[in-house]
Amino acid sequence: MEDKHRHRLLADFPGETKFLPIEVLHIPDDYQFMDPELIELIRSSADPFIDAAATKA
């Protein structure tokens, strides 16, 4: 997700996103669907956020 996607989510769904943390992973939109490199980038970028959320629960 890029900043423009985050802003669009906030604009289109203000009530649903009001209290949700939305993290931007700063991965450019230059990959094909299910590209193995993209999948690895998402996993490695998202893991710290997932781990932090899991330890809070």
N, C-alpha and C positions, 0 to 999 in steps of 0.2 A: 504494500500500500504506500502511496505517496501522499504528501500533504494535501494535494488537490482532492484525493479520494476521501480523506478525513473530513475536509471542509464540506464536501458534498453530503456525506452521511449526517453531519451535524445540521446542515441546512434542510435536508429532506426529512429527517426524523428527529426533530428537536426534543420531543417528549421522551422518546425511547432512548436517546443517547445522553440525556441530561446528567445522569449520575454514573455513566459508564466510562471507565478509562479506555481510551482508544489510542493504541500505540502505533506509530508510523515506523515501519521497518526500513524505510529508505532503500527499497529494492526497485530499481528501474523497471518499467514496463516494456522490457526488451526481449522477453522470452516467449516461446511457444507453450501452449497448454501442456502441462505435465512434463516439462523439460526437466530431466534429472538434475541439472545444475540449479534450476530454480527451486526445485523441491529441497535440495540441500541448503540453499541460501535461506529459505523460509524456516526450515528446521533450526539451523544454527542461530538465526536472528531471533526467533520466537522462544526458544528454550529458556532463556533467562526470565522472560515474563511469565511463562507457564510455571517454572519452578517457584518463582516468587508468589504467584497466586496459590499454588498448591501448599506452600508452607503457611500461608495465612489461614487456610481452611481448616 
